[in-house]
Amino acid sequence: MKSHIHHPLILLVAIIGITLLPTPSISSDTHQSISSITVKSAKENLLPQLWKVKINGKSGYIDRTGKLVVKPQFVYAGSFYEGLAQVQVGEKWGYIDHKGKLVIKPQFDNCDRFLNGFARVKVGKKWGIIDSSSKFVAKPQFDMLEYFVNGFALVTIGKKWGFVDRTGKLVIKPQFENAWSFFEGLASVQIGKKWGFIDRTGKLVIKPQFDTAWSFSKGLAVVQVGKKWGFINPKGKLFIKPQFDAAWSFFEDLAAVQIEKKWGFIDRTGKLVIKPQFDMTWVFENGLAQVIVDGKWGYIDRTGKPVIEAKFDKIGYFSEGLANVQIGEKWGYIDRTGKLAIAPQFDSAYSFSNGLAQVQVGEASGYIDSTGKYIWQPTQ
């Protein structure tokens, strides 16, 4: 299920453990979909880590050593979150535990991973919410349904958006053309063609007046007025006047902004601290940000100084000291100095997690360790 969780750049602040997947687009869809979410609770850390594999078209799981723990038997298998993984058996979906036991029987037409104790499930054409005991918190009644974020989940009935609370109660009836999730007590909503903000009771506290509005992050929200982008405070007052051709939210106290087709960074006062010079850039993470220069990808530090030369065809985010990079048609890995640690040899490569990374050769997928050694040879 593709998530409509609103402004994932803000969501990074709210959910533990993130892997960002870079994309060259700056459309509204990019703001909504730039990140995929990896969540590990304290409970999850106590459970054995398993990785999904395919053999002869069936999905199962291996452990860190490459030993098959759950034999391949499922049409589809998802990753484990909060001790459960969604699997497809025949035409229906359910959930297994780390031993491969079906703890929630296949009964749904679609379902998603558990997050903070809840999962979205589809019955017929409607979505509902279950808890880890498979009890419905909200019966299937929604045309679209999002994860709980700060106590509320976005839902649609027909073409209107509203909110349910953790009991499944529809606390803010669907009435908006669009909406983002609640952050810092406020949610941006679209009424007609303009965006404003509501509080947790559904009361309009910042009247609809913006052409676009993202969620708040540490007291500031990105807004669009006409063709320019700026930032407002929680009172709805312009804090950094609209003057940019595009803007990202603040992350690590810097925000990427676009001026005349080039990207740079401002601080929280609106001062340009890294002059616009990049064809594209993303948020800072652990003091580094991805940039594109003349079609090539690299990294800069918080001063704008290149720390990894922009020479790669694509580059991922660092995880466990390594980042996946594309050179020509193949993918490999670099260390934080930019040195190749694993030579480009894969058709696709993903971030490391708990010592292993998934790689793809043709249509087959396998797992390597941080030295590039196969723990699981590619299968499909």
Secondary structure in CASP SS format (residue, H / E / C, confidence):
PFRMAT SS
TARGET T0000
AUTHOR 0000-0000-0000
METHOD secondary structure of the structure
MODEL  1
M C 1.00
K C 1.00
S C 1.00
H C 1.00
I C 1.00
H C 1.00
H C 1.00
P H 1.00
L H 1.00
I H 1.00
L H 1.00
L H 1.00
V H 1.00
A H 1.00
I C 1.00
I C 1.00
G C 1.00
I E 1.00
T E 1.00
L E 1.00
L C 1.00
P C 1.00
T C 1.00
P C 1.00
S C 1.00
I C 1.00
S C 1.00
S H 1.00
D H 1.00
T H 1.00
H H 1.00
Q H 1.00
S H 1.00
I C 1.00
S E 1.00
S E 1.00
I E 1.00
T C 1.00
V C 1.00
K C 1.00
S C 1.00
A H 1.00
K H 1.00
E H 1.00
N H 1.00
L H 1.00
L C 1.00
P C 1.00
Q C 1.00
L C 1.00
W E 1.00
K E 1.00
V E 1.00
K E 1.00
I E 1.00
N C 1.00
G C 1.00
K E 1.00
S E 1.00
G E 1.00
Y E 1.00
I E 1.00
D C 1.00
R C 1.00
T C 1.00
G C 1.00
K C 1.00
L E 1.00
V E 1.00
V E 1.00
K E 1.00
P E 1.00
Q E 1.00
F E 1.00
V C 1.00
Y E 1.00
A E 1.00
G C 1.00
S C 1.00
F C 1.00
Y E 1.00
E C 1.00
G C 1.00
L E 1.00
A E 1.00
Q E 1.00
V E 1.00
Q E 1.00
V E 1.00
G C 1.00
E C 1.00
K E 1.00
W E 1.00
G E 1.00
Y E 1.00
I E 1.00
D C 1.00
H C 1.00
K C 1.00
G C 1.00
K C 1.00
L E 1.00
V E 1.00
I E 1.00
K E 1.00
P E 1.00
Q E 1.00
F E 1.00
D C 1.00
N E 1.00
C E 1.00
D C 1.00
R C 1.00
F C 1.00
L E 1.00
N C 1.00
G C 1.00
F E 1.00
A E 1.00
R E 1.00
V E 1.00
K E 1.00
V E 1.00
G C 1.00
K C 1.00
K E 1.00
W E 1.00
G E 1.00
I E 1.00
I E 1.00
D E 1.00
S C 1.00
S C 1.00
S C 1.00
K C 1.00
F E 1.00
V E 1.00
A E 1.00
K E 1.00
P E 1.00
Q E 1.00
F E 1.00
D C 1.00
M E 1.00
L E 1.00
E E 1.00
Y E 1.00
F E 1.00
V E 1.00
N C 1.00
G C 1.00
F E 1.00
A E 1.00
L E 1.00
V E 1.00
T E 1.00
I E 1.00
G C 1.00
K C 1.00
K E 1.00
W E 1.00
G E 1.00
F E 1.00
V E 1.00
D E 1.00
R C 1.00
T C 1.00
G C 1.00
K C 1.00
L E 1.00
V E 1.00
I E 1.00
K E 1.00
P E 1.00
Q E 1.00
F E 1.00
E C 1.00
N E 1.00
A E 1.00
W C 1.00
S C 1.00
F C 1.00
F E 1.00
E C 1.00
G C 1.00
L E 1.00
A E 1.00
S E 1.00
V E 1.00
Q E 1.00
I E 1.00
G C 1.00
K C 1.00
K E 1.00
W E 1.00
G E 1.00
F E 1.00
I E 1.00
D C 1.00
R C 1.00
T C 1.00
G C 1.00
K C 1.00
L E 1.00
V E 1.00
I E 1.00
K E 1.00
P E 1.00
Q E 1.00
F E 1.00
D C 1.00
T E 1.00
A E 1.00
W E 1.00
S E 1.00
F E 1.00
S E 1.00
K C 1.00
G C 1.00
L E 1.00
A E 1.00
V E 1.00
V E 1.00
Q E 1.00
V E 1.00
G C 1.00
K C 1.00
K E 1.00
W E 1.00
G E 1.00
F E 1.00
I E 1.00
N C 1.00
P C 1.00
K C 1.00
G C 1.00
K C 1.00
L E 1.00
F E 1.00
I E 1.00
K E 1.00
P E 1.00
Q E 1.00
F E 1.00
D C 1.00
A E 1.00
A E 1.00
W C 1.00
S C 1.00
F C 1.00
F E 1.00
E C 1.00
D C 1.00
L E 1.00
A E 1.00
A E 1.00
V E 1.00
Q E 1.00
I E 1.00
E C 1.00
K C 1.00
K E 1.00
W E 1.00
G E 1.00
F E 1.00
I E 1.00
D C 1.00
R C 1.00
T C 1.00
G C 1.00
K C 1.00
L E 1.00
V E 1.00
I E 1.00
K E 1.00
P E 1.00
Q E 1.00
F E 1.00
D C 1.00
M E 1.00
T E 1.00
W C 1.00
V C 1.00
F C 1.00
E E 1.00
N C 1.00
G C 1.00
L E 1.00
A E 1.00
Q E 1.00
V E 1.00
I E 1.00
V E 1.00
D C 1.00
G C 1.00
K E 1.00
W E 1.00
G E 1.00
Y E 1.00
I E 1.00
D C 1.00
R C 1.00
T C 1.00
G C 1.00
K C 1.00
P E 1.00
V E 1.00
I E 1.00
E E 1.00
A E 1.00
K E 1.00
F E 1.00
D C 1.00
K E 1.00
I E 1.00
G C 1.00
Y C 1.00
F C 1.00
S E 1.00
E C 1.00
G C 1.00
L E 1.00
A E 1.00
N E 1.00
V E 1.00
Q E 1.00
I E 1.00
G C 1.00
E C 1.00
K E 1.00
W E 1.00
G E 1.00
Y E 1.00
I E 1.00
D C 1.00
R C 1.00
T C 1.00
G C 1.00
K C 1.00
L E 1.00
A E 1.00
I E 1.00
A E 1.00
P E 1.00
Q E 1.00
F E 1.00
D C 1.00
S E 1.00
A E 1.00
Y E 1.00
S E 1.00
F E 1.00
S E 1.00
N C 1.00
G C 1.00
L E 1.00
A E 1.00
Q E 1.00
V E 1.00
Q E 1.00
V E 1.00
G C 1.00
E C 1.00
A E 1.00
S E 1.00
G E 1.00
Y E 1.00
I E 1.00
D C 1.00
S C 1.00
T C 1.00
G C 1.00
K C 1.00
Y E 1.00
I E 1.00
W E 1.00
Q E 1.00
P E 1.00
T E 1.00
Q C 1.00
END
